[in-house]
Amino acid sequence: MKKILIGVGVLGVMSFTTNQLVNTFLLSEAINNVQDMKEWMVQDQYNEVIDSVYADYYIKRLDETEDMLIDFYNVNTNK
């Protein structure tokens, strides 16, 4: 009986760890995507592809989104 409980416990821990790693990876990728979009927006603004007023607005919103994602990451990984 103890061996069964130990086996179930080990599987539970492995499952939790795997899910946490996947979630951390996905969150990291989301942050990277936002950073890429900010770089593209800065380049489009520099190359005058988009009006500066709109570019500034988009960059501001992307900064806010990046900050929220980083805060969420920090809260959920530093328990």
mmCIF file of the N, C-alpha and C atoms, coordinates in Angstrom:
data_MODEL
# 
_entry.id   MODEL 
# 
loop_
_atom_site.group_PDB 
_atom_site.id 
_atom_site.type_symbol 
_atom_site.label_atom_id 
_atom_site.label_alt_id 
_atom_site.label_comp_id 
_atom_site.label_asym_id 
_atom_site.label_entity_id 
_atom_site.label_seq_id 
_atom_site.pdbx_PDB_ins_code 
_atom_site.Cartn_x 
_atom_site.Cartn_y 
_atom_site.Cartn_z 
_atom_site.occupancy 
_atom_site.B_iso_or_equiv 
_atom_site.pdbx_formal_charge 
_atom_site.auth_seq_id 
_atom_site.auth_comp_id 
_atom_site.auth_asym_id 
_atom_site.auth_atom_id 
_atom_site.pdbx_PDB_model_num 
ATOM 1   N N  . MET A 1 1  ? 0.821  -1.191 0.000   1.00 0.00 ? 1  MET A N  1 
ATOM 2   C CA . MET A 1 1  ? 0.000  0.000  0.000   1.00 0.00 ? 1  MET A CA 1 
ATOM 3   C C  . MET A 1 1  ? 0.870  1.261  0.000   1.00 0.00 ? 1  MET A C  1 
ATOM 4   N N  . LYS A 1 2  ? 1.963  1.247  0.783   1.00 0.00 ? 2  LYS A N  1 
ATOM 5   C CA . LYS A 1 2  ? 2.844  2.405  0.841   1.00 0.00 ? 2  LYS A CA 1 
ATOM 6   C C  . LYS A 1 2  ? 3.476  2.676  -0.515  1.00 0.00 ? 2  LYS A C  1 
ATOM 7   N N  . LYS A 1 3  ? 3.835  1.582  -1.237  1.00 0.00 ? 3  LYS A N  1 
ATOM 8   C CA . LYS A 1 3  ? 4.458  1.755  -2.549  1.00 0.00 ? 3  LYS A CA 1 
ATOM 9   C C  . LYS A 1 3  ? 3.502  2.426  -3.526  1.00 0.00 ? 3  LYS A C  1 
ATOM 10  N N  . ILE A 1 4  ? 2.241  2.084  -3.444  1.00 0.00 ? 4  ILE A N  1 
ATOM 11  C CA . ILE A 1 4  ? 1.242  2.698  -4.326  1.00 0.00 ? 4  ILE A CA 1 
ATOM 12  C C  . ILE A 1 4  ? 1.117  4.186  -4.005  1.00 0.00 ? 4  ILE A C  1 
ATOM 13  N N  . LEU A 1 5  ? 1.054  4.526  -2.723  1.00 0.00 ? 5  LEU A N  1 
ATOM 14  C CA . LEU A 1 5  ? 0.944  5.931  -2.328  1.00 0.00 ? 5  LEU A CA 1 
ATOM 15  C C  . LEU A 1 5  ? 2.180  6.725  -2.747  1.00 0.00 ? 5  LEU A C  1 
ATOM 16  N N  . ILE A 1 6  ? 3.335  6.140  -2.586  1.00 0.00 ? 6  ILE A N  1 
ATOM 17  C CA . ILE A 1 6  ? 4.573  6.812  -2.989  1.00 0.00 ? 6  ILE A CA 1 
ATOM 18  C C  . ILE A 1 6  ? 4.573  7.031  -4.508  1.00 0.00 ? 6  ILE A C  1 
ATOM 19  N N  . GLY A 1 7  ? 4.160  6.015  -5.248  1.00 0.00 ? 7  GLY A N  1 
ATOM 20  C CA . GLY A 1 7  ? 4.097  6.120  -6.708  1.00 0.00 ? 7  GLY A CA 1 
ATOM 21  C C  . GLY A 1 7  ? 3.135  7.205  -7.159  1.00 0.00 ? 7  GLY A C  1 
ATOM 22  N N  . VAL A 1 8  ? 1.965  7.270  -6.530  1.00 0.00 ? 8  VAL A N  1 
ATOM 23  C CA . VAL A 1 8  ? 0.983  8.304  -6.869  1.00 0.00 ? 8  VAL A CA 1 
ATOM 24  C C  . VAL A 1 8  ? 1.533  9.688  -6.504  1.00 0.00 ? 8  VAL A C  1 
ATOM 25  N N  . GLY A 1 9  ? 2.196  9.783  -5.365  1.00 0.00 ? 9  GLY A N  1 
ATOM 26  C CA . GLY A 1 9  ? 2.787  11.050 -4.948  1.00 0.00 ? 9  GLY A CA 1 
ATOM 27  C C  . GLY A 1 9  ? 3.853  11.533 -5.925  1.00 0.00 ? 9  GLY A C  1 
ATOM 28  N N  . VAL A 1 10 ? 4.710  10.610 -6.354  1.00 0.00 ? 10 VAL A N  1 
ATOM 29  C CA . VAL A 1 10 ? 5.759  10.964 -7.306  1.00 0.00 ? 10 VAL A CA 1 
ATOM 30  C C  . VAL A 1 10 ? 5.153  11.432 -8.622  1.00 0.00 ? 10 VAL A C  1 
ATOM 31  N N  . LEU A 1 11 ? 4.140  10.736 -9.102  1.00 0.00 ? 11 LEU A N  1 
ATOM 32  C CA . LEU A 1 11 ? 3.483  11.147 -10.341 1.00 0.00 ? 11 LEU A CA 1 
ATOM 33  C C  . LEU A 1 11 ? 2.837  12.519 -10.196 1.00 0.00 ? 11 LEU A C  1 
ATOM 34  N N  . GLY A 1 12 ? 2.255  12.780 -9.037  1.00 0.00 ? 12 GLY A N  1 
ATOM 35  C CA . GLY A 1 12 ? 1.645  14.088 -8.791  1.00 0.00 ? 12 GLY A CA 1 
ATOM 36  C C  . GLY A 1 12 ? 2.662  15.204 -8.819  1.00 0.00 ? 12 GLY A C  1 
ATOM 37  N N  . VAL A 1 13 ? 3.801  14.986 -8.176  1.00 0.00 ? 13 VAL A N  1 
ATOM 38  C CA . VAL A 1 13 ? 4.861  15.998 -8.158  1.00 0.00 ? 13 VAL A CA 1 
ATOM 39  C C  . VAL A 1 13 ? 5.410  16.217 -9.562  1.00 0.00 ? 13 VAL A C  1 
ATOM 40  N N  . MET A 1 14 ? 5.619  15.152 -10.302 1.00 0.00 ? 14 MET A N  1 
ATOM 41  C CA . MET A 1 14 ? 6.123  15.268 -11.672 1.00 0.00 ? 14 MET A CA 1 
ATOM 42  C C  . MET A 1 14 ? 5.133  16.037 -12.534 1.00 0.00 ? 14 MET A C  1 
ATOM 43  N N  . SER A 1 15 ? 3.860  15.762 -12.381 1.00 0.00 ? 15 SER A N  1 
ATOM 44  C CA . SER A 1 15 ? 2.830  16.445 -13.158 1.00 0.00 ? 15 SER A CA 1 
ATOM 45  C C  . SER A 1 15 ? 2.814  17.929 -12.824 1.00 0.00 ? 15 SER A C  1 
ATOM 46  N N  . PHE A 1 16 ? 2.887  18.274 -11.533 1.00 0.00 ? 16 PHE A N  1 
ATOM 47  C CA . PHE A 1 16 ? 2.894  19.672 -11.113 1.00 0.00 ? 16 PHE A CA 1 
ATOM 48  C C  . PHE A 1 16 ? 4.107  20.396 -11.675 1.00 0.00 ? 16 PHE A C  1 
ATOM 49  N N  . THR A 1 17 ? 5.252  19.782 -11.578 1.00 0.00 ? 17 THR A N  1 
ATOM 50  C CA . THR A 1 17 ? 6.485  20.398 -12.065 1.00 0.00 ? 17 THR A CA 1 
ATOM 51  C C  . THR A 1 17 ? 6.415  20.625 -13.569 1.00 0.00 ? 17 THR A C  1 
ATOM 52  N N  . THR A 1 18 ? 5.920  19.640 -14.306 1.00 0.00 ? 18 THR A N  1 
ATOM 53  C CA . THR A 1 18 ? 5.804  19.762 -15.756 1.00 0.00 ? 18 THR A CA 1 
ATOM 54  C C  . THR A 1 18 ? 4.853  20.894 -16.117 1.00 0.00 ? 18 THR A C  1 
ATOM 55  N N  . ASN A 1 19 ? 3.704  20.966 -15.443 1.00 0.00 ? 19 ASN A N  1 
ATOM 56  C CA . ASN A 1 19 ? 2.749  22.030 -15.729 1.00 0.00 ? 19 ASN A CA 1 
ATOM 57  C C  . ASN A 1 19 ? 3.346  23.394 -15.412 1.00 0.00 ? 19 ASN A C  1 
ATOM 58  N N  . GLN A 1 20 ? 4.061  23.493 -14.317 1.00 0.00 ? 20 GLN A N  1 
ATOM 59  C CA . GLN A 1 20 ? 4.660  24.770 -13.951 1.00 0.00 ? 20 GLN A CA 1 
ATOM 60  C C  . GLN A 1 20 ? 5.724  25.177 -14.973 1.00 0.00 ? 20 GLN A C  1 
ATOM 61  N N  . LEU A 1 21 ? 6.518  24.218 -15.440 1.00 0.00 ? 21 LEU A N  1 
ATOM 62  C CA . LEU A 1 21 ? 7.527  24.523 -16.459 1.00 0.00 ? 21 LEU A CA 1 
ATOM 63  C C  . LEU A 1 21 ? 6.880  24.992 -17.755 1.00 0.00 ? 21 LEU A C  1 
ATOM 64  N N  . VAL A 1 22 ? 5.805  24.327 -18.149 1.00 0.00 ? 22 VAL A N  1 
ATOM 65  C CA . VAL A 1 22 ? 5.099  24.715 -19.373 1.00 0.00 ? 22 VAL A CA 1 
ATOM 66  C C  . VAL A 1 22 ? 4.520  26.119 -19.215 1.00 0.00 ? 22 VAL A C  1 
ATOM 67  N N  . ASN A 1 23 ? 3.890  26.393 -18.063 1.00 0.00 ? 23 ASN A N  1 
ATOM 68  C CA . ASN A 1 23 ? 3.312  27.718 -17.841 1.00 0.00 ? 23 ASN A CA 1 
ATOM 69  C C  . ASN A 1 23 ? 4.385  28.800 -17.816 1.00 0.00 ? 23 ASN A C  1 
ATOM 70  N N  . THR A 1 24 ? 5.518  28.510 -17.197 1.00 0.00 ? 24 THR A N  1 
ATOM 71  C CA . THR A 1 24 ? 6.622  29.475 -17.157 1.00 0.00 ? 24 THR A CA 1 
ATOM 72  C C  . THR A 1 24 ? 7.140  29.735 -18.566 1.00 0.00 ? 24 THR A C  1 
ATOM 73  N N  . PHE A 1 25 ? 7.271  28.687 -19.359 1.00 0.00 ? 25 PHE A N  1 
ATOM 74  C CA . PHE A 1 25 ? 7.721  28.838 -20.746 1.00 0.00 ? 25 PHE A CA 1 
ATOM 75  C C  . PHE A 1 25 ? 6.735  29.689 -21.544 1.00 0.00 ? 25 PHE A C  1 
ATOM 76  N N  . LEU A 1 26 ? 5.439  29.407 -21.411 1.00 0.00 ? 26 LEU A N  1 
ATOM 77  C CA . LEU A 1 26 ? 4.431  30.156 -22.163 1.00 0.00 ? 26 LEU A CA 1 
ATOM 78  C C  . LEU A 1 26 ? 4.413  31.628 -21.755 1.00 0.00 ? 26 LEU A C  1 
ATOM 79  N N  . LEU A 1 27 ? 4.556  31.882 -20.475 1.00 0.00 ? 27 LEU A N  1 
ATOM 80  C CA . LEU A 1 27 ? 4.589  33.263 -20.000 1.00 0.00 ? 27 LEU A CA 1 
ATOM 81  C C  . LEU A 1 27 ? 5.822  33.988 -20.519 1.00 0.00 ? 27 LEU A C  1 
ATOM 82  N N  . SER A 1 28 ? 6.944  33.306 -20.516 1.00 0.00 ? 28 SER A N  1 
ATOM 83  C CA . SER A 1 28 ? 8.183  33.883 -21.049 1.00 0.00 ? 28 SER A CA 1 
ATOM 84  C C  . SER A 1 28 ? 8.038  34.201 -22.534 1.00 0.00 ? 28 SER A C  1 
ATOM 85  N N  . GLU A 1 29 ? 7.407  33.326 -23.272 1.00 0.00 ? 29 GLU A N  1 
ATOM 86  C CA . GLU A 1 29 ? 7.184  33.555 -24.700 1.00 0.00 ? 29 GLU A CA 1 
ATOM 87  C C  . GLU A 1 29 ? 6.245  34.738 -24.927 1.00 0.00 ? 29 GLU A C  1 
ATOM 88  N N  . ALA A 1 30 ? 5.235  34.886 -24.085 1.00 0.00 ? 30 ALA A N  1 
ATOM 89  C CA . ALA A 1 30 ? 4.317  36.021 -24.202 1.00 0.00 ? 30 ALA A CA 1 
ATOM 90  C C  . ALA A 1 30 ? 5.070  37.334 -23.982 1.00 0.00 ? 30 ALA A C  1 
ATOM 91  N N  . ILE A 1 31 ? 5.952  37.363 -22.991 1.00 0.00 ? 31 ILE A N  1 
ATOM 92  C CA . ILE A 1 31 ? 6.761  38.553 -22.730 1.00 0.00 ? 31 ILE A CA 1 
ATOM 93  C C  . ILE A 1 31 ? 7.674  38.839 -23.917 1.00 0.00 ? 31 ILE A C  1 
ATOM 94  N N  . ASN A 1 32 ? 8.283  37.808 -24.471 1.00 0.00 ? 32 ASN A N  1 
ATOM 95  C CA . ASN A 1 32 ? 9.146  37.980 -25.648 1.00 0.00 ? 32 ASN A CA 1 
ATOM 96  C C  . ASN A 1 32 ? 8.363  38.532 -26.841 1.00 0.00 ? 32 ASN A C  1 
ATOM 97  N N  . ASN A 1 33 ? 7.132  38.043 -27.030 1.00 0.00 ? 33 ASN A N  1 
ATOM 98  C CA . ASN A 1 33 ? 6.297  38.535 -28.129 1.00 0.00 ? 33 ASN A CA 1 
ATOM 99  C C  . ASN A 1 33 ? 6.008  40.022 -27.978 1.00 0.00 ? 33 ASN A C  1 
ATOM 100 N N  . VAL A 1 34 ? 5.687  40.448 -26.762 1.00 0.00 ? 34 VAL A N  1 
ATOM 101 C CA . VAL A 1 34 ? 5.404  41.864 -26.517 1.00 0.00 ? 34 VAL A CA 1 
ATOM 102 C C  . VAL A 1 34 ? 6.660  42.696 -26.786 1.00 0.00 ? 34 VAL A C  1 
ATOM 103 N N  . GLN A 1 35 ? 7.802  42.215 -26.345 1.00 0.00 ? 35 GLN A N  1 
ATOM 104 C CA . GLN A 1 35 ? 9.056  42.947 -26.585 1.00 0.00 ? 35 GLN A CA 1 
ATOM 105 C C  . GLN A 1 35 ? 9.358  43.048 -28.074 1.00 0.00 ? 35 GLN A C  1 
ATOM 106 N N  . ASP A 1 36 ? 9.109  41.975 -28.820 1.00 0.00 ? 36 ASP A N  1 
ATOM 107 C CA . ASP A 1 36 ? 9.302  42.008 -30.276 1.00 0.00 ? 36 ASP A CA 1 
ATOM 108 C C  . ASP A 1 36 ? 8.385  43.046 -30.910 1.00 0.00 ? 36 ASP A C  1 
ATOM 109 N N  . MET A 1 37 ? 7.132  43.064 -30.483 1.00 0.00 ? 37 MET A N  1 
ATOM 110 C CA . MET A 1 37 ? 6.173  44.008 -31.045 1.00 0.00 ? 37 MET A CA 1 
ATOM 111 C C  . MET A 1 37 ? 6.582  45.451 -30.762 1.00 0.00 ? 37 MET A C  1 
ATOM 112 N N  . LYS A 1 38 ? 7.126  45.688 -29.568 1.00 0.00 ? 38 LYS A N  1 
ATOM 113 C CA . LYS A 1 38 ? 7.605  47.034 -29.243 1.00 0.00 ? 38 LYS A CA 1 
ATOM 114 C C  . LYS A 1 38 ? 8.752  47.433 -30.180 1.00 0.00 ? 38 LYS A C  1 
ATOM 115 N N  . GLU A 1 39 ? 9.669  46.517 -30.425 1.00 0.00 ? 39 GLU A N  1 
ATOM 116 C CA . GLU A 1 39 ? 10.787 46.802 -31.335 1.00 0.00 ? 39 GLU A CA 1 
ATOM 117 C C  . GLU A 1 39 ? 10.283 47.111 -32.738 1.00 0.00 ? 39 GLU A C  1 
ATOM 118 N N  . TRP A 1 40 ? 9.313  46.328 -33.214 1.00 0.00 ? 40 TRP A N  1 
ATOM 119 C CA . TRP A 1 40 ? 8.762  46.567 -34.541 1.00 0.00 ? 40 TRP A CA 1 
ATOM 120 C C  . TRP A 1 40 ? 8.094  47.933 -34.608 1.00 0.00 ? 40 TRP A C  1 
ATOM 121 N N  . MET A 1 41 ? 7.373  48.288 -33.553 1.00 0.00 ? 41 MET A N  1 
ATOM 122 C CA . MET A 1 41 ? 6.676  49.564 -33.536 1.00 0.00 ? 41 MET A CA 1 
ATOM 123 C C  . MET A 1 41 ? 7.671  50.729 -33.546 1.00 0.00 ? 41 MET A C  1 
ATOM 124 N N  . VAL A 1 42 ? 8.753  50.604 -32.803 1.00 0.00 ? 42 VAL A N  1 
ATOM 125 C CA . VAL A 1 42 ? 9.789  51.647 -32.792 1.00 0.00 ? 42 VAL A CA 1 
ATOM 126 C C  . VAL A 1 42 ? 10.400 51.784 -34.183 1.00 0.00 ? 42 VAL A C  1 
ATOM 127 N N  . GLN A 1 43 ? 10.670 50.667 -34.836 1.00 0.00 ? 43 GLN A N  1 
ATOM 128 C CA . GLN A 1 43 ? 11.235 50.706 -36.187 1.00 0.00 ? 43 GLN A CA 1 
ATOM 129 C C  . GLN A 1 43 ? 10.248 51.308 -37.180 1.00 0.00 ? 43 GLN A C  1 
ATOM 130 N N  . ASP A 1 44 ? 8.969  50.936 -37.069 1.00 0.00 ? 44 ASP A N  1 
ATOM 131 C CA . ASP A 1 44 ? 7.953  51.503 -37.956 1.00 0.00 ? 44 ASP A CA 1 
ATOM 132 C C  . ASP A 1 44 ? 7.818  53.006 -37.741 1.00 0.00 ? 44 ASP A C  1 
ATOM 133 N N  . GLN A 1 45 ? 7.925  53.433 -36.494 1.00 0.00 ? 45 GLN A N  1 
ATOM 134 C CA . GLN A 1 45 ? 7.865  54.859 -36.192 1.00 0.00 ? 45 GLN A CA 1 
ATOM 135 C C  . GLN A 1 45 ? 9.091  55.563 -36.797 1.00 0.00 ? 45 GLN A C  1 
ATOM 136 N N  . TYR A 1 46 ? 10.250 54.983 -36.624 1.00 0.00 ? 46 TYR A N  1 
ATOM 137 C CA . TYR A 1 46 ? 11.495 55.553 -37.155 1.00 0.00 ? 46 TYR A CA 1 
ATOM 138 C C  . TYR A 1 46 ? 11.448 55.651 -38.687 1.00 0.00 ? 46 TYR A C  1 
ATOM 139 N N  . ASN A 1 47 ? 10.908 54.618 -39.315 1.00 0.00 ? 47 ASN A N  1 
ATOM 140 C CA . ASN A 1 47 ? 10.820 54.580 -40.782 1.00 0.00 ? 47 ASN A CA 1 
ATOM 141 C C  . ASN A 1 47 ? 9.585  55.295 -41.316 1.00 0.00 ? 47 ASN A C  1 
ATOM 142 N N  . GLU A 1 48 ? 8.842  55.926 -40.422 1.00 0.00 ? 48 GLU A N  1 
ATOM 143 C CA . GLU A 1 48 ? 7.633  56.675 -40.768 1.00 0.00 ? 48 GLU A CA 1 
ATOM 144 C C  . GLU A 1 48 ? 6.580  55.822 -41.456 1.00 0.00 ? 48 GLU A C  1 
ATOM 145 N N  . VAL A 1 49 ? 6.496  54.557 -41.058 1.00 0.00 ? 49 VAL A N  1 
ATOM 146 C CA . VAL A 1 49 ? 5.454  53.670 -41.561 1.00 0.00 ? 49 VAL A CA 1 
ATOM 147 C C  . VAL A 1 49 ? 4.141  53.959 -40.829 1.00 0.00 ? 49 VAL A C  1 
ATOM 148 N N  . ILE A 1 50 ? 4.267  54.381 -39.576 1.00 0.00 ? 50 ILE A N  1 
ATOM 149 C CA . ILE A 1 50 ? 3.097  54.686 -38.759 1.00 0.00 ? 50 ILE A CA 1 
ATOM 150 C C  . ILE A 1 50 ? 3.281  56.071 -38.141 1.00 0.00 ? 50 ILE A C  1 
ATOM 151 N N  . ASP A 1 51 ? 2.186  56.769 -37.986 1.00 0.00 ? 51 ASP A N  1 
ATOM 152 C CA . ASP A 1 51 ? 2.208  58.101 -37.377 1.00 0.00 ? 51 ASP A CA 1 
ATOM 153 C C  . ASP A 1 51 ? 2.748  58.025 -35.951 1.00 0.00 ? 51 ASP A C  1 
ATOM 154 N N  . SER A 1 52 ? 3.541  58.998 -35.556 1.00 0.00 ? 52 SER A N  1 
ATOM 155 C CA . SER A 1 52 ? 4.179  59.010 -34.230 1.00 0.00 ? 52 SER A CA 1 
ATOM 156 C C  . SER A 1 52 ? 3.169  58.959 -33.086 1.00 0.00 ? 52 SER A C  1 
ATOM 157 N N  . VAL A 1 53 ? 2.040  59.621 -33.256 1.00 0.00 ? 53 VAL A N  1 
ATOM 158 C CA . VAL A 1 53 ? 1.016  59.639 -32.194 1.00 0.00 ? 53 VAL A CA 1 
ATOM 159 C C  . VAL A 1 53 ? 0.496  58.222 -31.953 1.00 0.00 ? 53 VAL A C  1 
ATOM 160 N N  . TYR A 1 54 ? 0.194  57.512 -33.026 1.00 0.00 ? 54 TYR A N  1 
ATOM 161 C CA . TYR A 1 54 ? -0.286 56.137 -32.884 1.00 0.00 ? 54 TYR A CA 1 
ATOM 162 C C  . TYR A 1 54 ? 0.818  55.223 -32.350 1.00 0.00 ? 54 TYR A C  1 
ATOM 163 N N  . ALA A 1 55 ? 2.010  55.392 -32.863 1.00 0.00 ? 55 ALA A N  1 
ATOM 164 C CA . ALA A 1 55 ? 3.123  54.553 -32.412 1.00 0.00 ? 55 ALA A CA 1 
ATOM 165 C C  . ALA A 1 55 ? 3.365  54.741 -30.922 1.00 0.00 ? 55 ALA A C  1 
ATOM 166 N N  . ASP A 1 56 ? 3.353  55.981 -30.463 1.00 0.00 ? 56 ASP A N  1 
ATOM 167 C CA . ASP A 1 56 ? 3.546  56.235 -29.030 1.00 0.00 ? 56 ASP A CA 1 
ATOM 168 C C  . ASP A 1 56 ? 2.451  55.578 -28.193 1.00 0.00 ? 56 ASP A C  1 
ATOM 169 N N  . TYR A 1 57 ? 1.217  55.661 -28.682 1.00 0.00 ? 57 TYR A N  1 
ATOM 170 C CA . TYR A 1 57 ? 0.099  55.026 -27.978 1.00 0.00 ? 57 TYR A CA 1 
ATOM 171 C C  . TYR A 1 57 ? 0.297  53.517 -27.901 1.00 0.00 ? 57 TYR A C  1 
ATOM 172 N N  . TYR A 1 58 ? 0.641  52.898 -29.020 1.00 0.00 ? 58 TYR A N  1 
ATOM 173 C CA . TYR A 1 58 ? 0.836  51.445 -29.043 1.00 0.00 ? 58 TYR A CA 1 
ATOM 174 C C  . TYR A 1 58 ? 2.009  51.022 -28.164 1.00 0.00 ? 58 TYR A C  1 
ATOM 175 N N  . ILE A 1 59 ? 3.093  51.772 -28.220 1.00 0.00 ? 59 ILE A N  1 
ATOM 176 C CA . ILE A 1 59 ? 4.264  51.445 -27.407 1.00 0.00 ? 59 ILE A CA 1 
ATOM 177 C C  . ILE A 1 59 ? 3.927  51.555 -25.918 1.00 0.00 ? 59 ILE A C  1 
ATOM 178 N N  . LYS A 1 60 ? 3.169  52.592 -25.564 1.00 0.00 ? 60 LYS A N  1 
ATOM 179 C CA . LYS A 1 60 ? 2.751  52.754 -24.167 1.00 0.00 ? 60 LYS A CA 1 
ATOM 180 C C  . LYS A 1 60 ? 1.921  51.555 -23.713 1.00 0.00 ? 60 LYS A C  1 
ATOM 181 N N  . ARG A 1 61 ? 0.974  51.132 -24.527 1.00 0.00 ? 61 ARG A N  1 
ATOM 182 C CA . ARG A 1 61 ? 0.128  49.985 -24.167 1.00 0.00 ? 61 ARG A CA 1 
ATOM 183 C C  . ARG A 1 61 ? 0.950  48.697 -24.096 1.00 0.00 ? 61 ARG A C  1 
ATOM 184 N N  . LEU A 1 62 ? 1.897  48.530 -24.987 1.00 0.00 ? 62 LEU A N  1 
ATOM 185 C CA . LEU A 1 62 ? 2.760  47.347 -24.949 1.00 0.00 ? 62 LEU A CA 1 
ATOM 186 C C  . LEU A 1 62 ? 3.649  47.362 -23.712 1.00 0.00 ? 62 LEU A C  1 
ATOM 187 N N  . ASP A 1 63 ? 4.135  48.548 -23.316 1.00 0.00 ? 63 ASP A N  1 
ATOM 188 C CA . ASP A 1 63 ? 4.909  48.663 -22.075 1.00 0.00 ? 63 ASP A CA 1 
ATOM 189 C C  . ASP A 1 63 ? 4.073  48.237 -20.868 1.00 0.00 ? 63 ASP A C  1 
ATOM 190 N N  . GLU A 1 64 ? 2.830  48.705 -20.829 1.00 0.00 ? 64 GLU A N  1 
ATOM 191 C CA . GLU A 1 64 ? 1.939  48.343 -19.721 1.00 0.00 ? 64 GLU A CA 1 
ATOM 192 C C  . GLU A 1 64 ? 1.675  46.836 -19.700 1.00 0.00 ? 64 GLU A C  1 
ATOM 193 N N  . THR A 1 65 ? 1.449  46.269 -20.866 1.00 0.00 ? 65 THR A N  1 
ATOM 194 C CA . THR A 1 65 ? 1.198  44.827 -20.957 1.00 0.00 ? 65 THR A CA 1 
ATOM 195 C C  . THR A 1 65 ? 2.423  44.039 -20.527 1.00 0.00 ? 65 THR A C  1 
ATOM 196 N N  . GLU A 1 66 ? 3.590  44.470 -20.967 1.00 0.00 ? 66 GLU A N  1 
ATOM 197 C CA . GLU A 1 66 ? 4.827  43.799 -20.571 1.00 0.00 ? 66 GLU A CA 1 
ATOM 198 C C  . GLU A 1 66 ? 5.007  43.857 -19.048 1.00 0.00 ? 66 GLU A C  1 
ATOM 199 N N  . ASP A 1 67 ? 4.761  45.026 -18.463 1.00 0.00 ? 67 ASP A N  1 
ATOM 200 C CA . ASP A 1 67 ? 4.888  45.171 -17.011 1.00 0.00 ? 67 ASP A CA 1 
ATOM 201 C C  . ASP A 1 67 ? 3.921  44.245 -16.270 1.00 0.00 ? 67 ASP A C  1 
ATOM 202 N N  . MET A 1 68 ? 2.688  44.145 -16.765 1.00 0.00 ? 68 MET A N  1 
ATOM 203 C CA . MET A 1 68 ? 1.708  43.258 -16.122 1.00 0.00 ? 68 MET A CA 1 
ATOM 204 C C  . MET A 1 68 ? 2.141  41.796 -16.214 1.00 0.00 ? 68 MET A C  1 
ATOM 205 N N  . LEU A 1 69 ? 2.655  41.394 -17.369 1.00 0.00 ? 69 LEU A N  1 
ATOM 206 C CA . LEU A 1 69 ? 3.120  40.017 -17.528 1.00 0.00 ? 69 LEU A CA 1 
ATOM 207 C C  . LEU A 1 69 ? 4.309  39.720 -16.615 1.00 0.00 ? 69 LEU A C  1 
ATOM 208 N N  . ILE A 1 70 ? 5.227  40.674 -16.505 1.00 0.00 ? 70 ILE A N  1 
ATOM 209 C CA . ILE A 1 70 ? 6.389  40.486 -15.633 1.00 0.00 ? 70 ILE A CA 1 
ATOM 210 C C  . ILE A 1 70 ? 5.955  40.412 -14.175 1.00 0.00 ? 70 ILE A C  1 
ATOM 211 N N  . ASP A 1 71 ? 5.018  41.284 -13.764 1.00 0.00 ? 71 ASP A N  1 
ATOM 212 C CA . ASP A 1 71 ? 4.492  41.233 -12.394 1.00 0.00 ? 71 ASP A CA 1 
ATOM 213 C C  . ASP A 1 71 ? 3.826  39.887 -12.119 1.00 0.00 ? 71 ASP A C  1 
ATOM 214 N N  . PHE A 1 72 ? 3.032  39.419 -13.086 1.00 0.00 ? 72 PHE A N  1 
ATOM 215 C CA . PHE A 1 72 ? 2.359  38.120 -12.929 1.00 0.00 ? 72 PHE A CA 1 
ATOM 216 C C  . PHE A 1 72 ? 3.384  36.998 -12.798 1.00 0.00 ? 72 PHE A C  1 
ATOM 217 N N  . TYR A 1 73 ? 4.429  37.052 -13.612 1.00 0.00 ? 73 TYR A N  1 
ATOM 218 C CA . TYR A 1 73 ? 5.490  36.058 -13.561 1.00 0.00 ? 73 TYR A CA 1 
ATOM 219 C C  . TYR A 1 73 ? 6.161  36.066 -12.181 1.00 0.00 ? 73 TYR A C  1 
ATOM 220 N N  . ASN A 1 74 ? 6.504  37.265 -11.706 1.00 0.00 ? 74 ASN A N  1 
ATOM 221 C CA . ASN A 1 74 ? 7.182  37.377 -10.413 1.00 0.00 ? 74 ASN A CA 1 
ATOM 222 C C  . ASN A 1 74 ? 6.323  36.885 -9.253  1.00 0.00 ? 74 ASN A C  1 
ATOM 223 N N  . VAL A 1 75 ? 5.043  37.190 -9.284  1.00 0.00 ? 75 VAL A N  1 
ATOM 224 C CA . VAL A 1 75 ? 4.139  36.768 -8.218  1.00 0.00 ? 75 VAL A CA 1 
ATOM 225 C C  . VAL A 1 75 ? 4.000  35.238 -8.212  1.00 0.00 ? 75 VAL A C  1 
ATOM 226 N N  . ASN A 1 76 ? 3.950  34.632 -9.381  1.00 0.00 ? 76 ASN A N  1 
ATOM 227 C CA . ASN A 1 76 ? 3.684  33.198 -9.459  1.00 0.00 ? 76 ASN A CA 1 
ATOM 228 C C  . ASN A 1 76 ? 4.922  32.331 -9.416  1.00 0.00 ? 76 ASN A C  1 
ATOM 229 N N  . THR A 1 77 ? 6.102  32.904 -9.519  1.00 0.00 ? 77 THR A N  1 
ATOM 230 C CA . THR A 1 77 ? 7.304  32.081 -9.454  1.00 0.00 ? 77 THR A CA 1 
ATOM 231 C C  . THR A 1 77 ? 8.085  32.286 -8.157  1.00 0.00 ? 77 THR A C  1 
ATOM 232 N N  . ASN A 1 78 ? 7.778  33.292 -7.393  1.00 0.00 ? 78 ASN A N  1 
ATOM 233 C CA . ASN A 1 78 ? 8.483  33.563 -6.139  1.00 0.00 ? 78 ASN A CA 1 
ATOM 234 C C  . ASN A 1 78 ? 7.601  33.278 -4.939  1.00 0.00 ? 78 ASN A C  1 
ATOM 235 N N  . LYS A 1 79 ? 7.064  32.082 -4.883  1.00 0.00 ? 79 LYS A N  1 
ATOM 236 C CA . LYS A 1 79 ? 6.195  31.713 -3.757  1.00 0.00 ? 79 LYS A CA 1 
ATOM 237 C C  . LYS A 1 79 ? 7.006  31.211 -2.605  1.00 0.00 ? 79 LYS A C  1 
# 
